[in-house]
């Protein structure tokens, strides 16, 4: 992926939380579900909002022509699921 494509990819994020997710996808290629095990403290009270935000982000990423693969968790659930950027 070229530098311009990386900049365009990161520009799909709205806010620092989404930008962090996209940055981690670019860096590590695979990330764990950011709304599952990662949310701590008061953020857990807003997990539904974070899930909606993640869904909206992935929809924008898909519309821009990038593919993110969903890898189900150990028992097929979303809590321990992972996401992978397909390049």
C-alpha positions in Angstrom: 0.0 0.0 0.0 1.4 3.4 -1.0 1.7 6.3 1.4 -1.2 8.1 -0.4 -3.4 5.0 0.0 -2.5 4.9 3.7 -3.5 8.5 4.1 -6.7 8.0 2.3 -7.4 4.9 4.4 -6.8 6.7 7.6 -9.0 9.6 6.5 -12.0 7.3 6.6 -12.0 7.5 10.4 -14.1 10.0 12.3 -12.4 10.5 15.7 -9.4 9.3 17.5 -10.9 5.9 18.4 -11.7 5.0 14.8 -8.3 6.3 13.7 -6.6 4.1 16.2 -8.4 1.1 14.8 -7.4 1.8 11.3 -3.8 2.5 12.3 -3.7 -0.8 14.1 -5.1 -2.6 11.1 -2.4 -1.0 8.9 0.3 -1.8 11.4 -0.6 -5.3 12.6 -2.9 -6.5 9.8 -5.0 -8.3 12.4 -6.7 -6.8 15.5 -8.9 -8.2 18.2 -12.5 -7.0 18.5 -12.1 -3.4 19.8 -15.6 -3.5 21.4 -15.2 -6.8 23.1 -12.4 -7.4 25.6 -10.7 -4.0 25.2 -13.3 -1.6 26.6 -12.7 -0.8 30.2 -14.2 1.4 32.9 -17.0 3.7 31.9 -16.5 3.0 28.3 -18.2 -0.4 28.9 -21.4 1.4 29.6 -21.3 2.7 26.0 -20.4 -0.5 24.3 -23.5 -0.4 22.0 -22.3 3.0 20.8 -18.8 1.7 20.1 -20.3 -1.3 18.2 -22.3 1.1 16.0 -19.3 3.3 15.5 -17.2 0.3 14.4 -20.0 -0.9 12.1 -20.2 2.5 10.5 -16.4 2.7 10.1 -16.2 -0.7 8.4 -19.1 0.3 6.1 -17.1 3.4 5.0 -14.0 1.3 4.6 -16.0 -1.2 2.4 -17.5 1.6 0.3 -14.0 3.0 -0.3 -12.9 -0.3 -1.8 -11.0 -1.9 1.1 -11.8 -5.3 2.5 -11.8 -6.3 6.2 -12.3 -9.9 7.0 -14.2 -11.0 10.1 -12.6 -13.9 12.0 -15.0 -15.4 14.6 -13.9 -16.0 18.1 -13.2 -19.4 19.7 -16.8 -20.4 20.0 -18.0 -18.4 16.9 -18.8 -15.3 18.8 -18.0 -11.7 18.3 -16.6 -11.0 21.8 -13.3 -12.6 21.0 -13.4 -12.1 17.3 -10.6 -10.6 15.2 -10.6 -8.4 12.1 -8.0 -8.6 9.3 -7.2 -6.1 6.6 -7.1 -7.8 3.3 -4.7 -6.2 0.9 
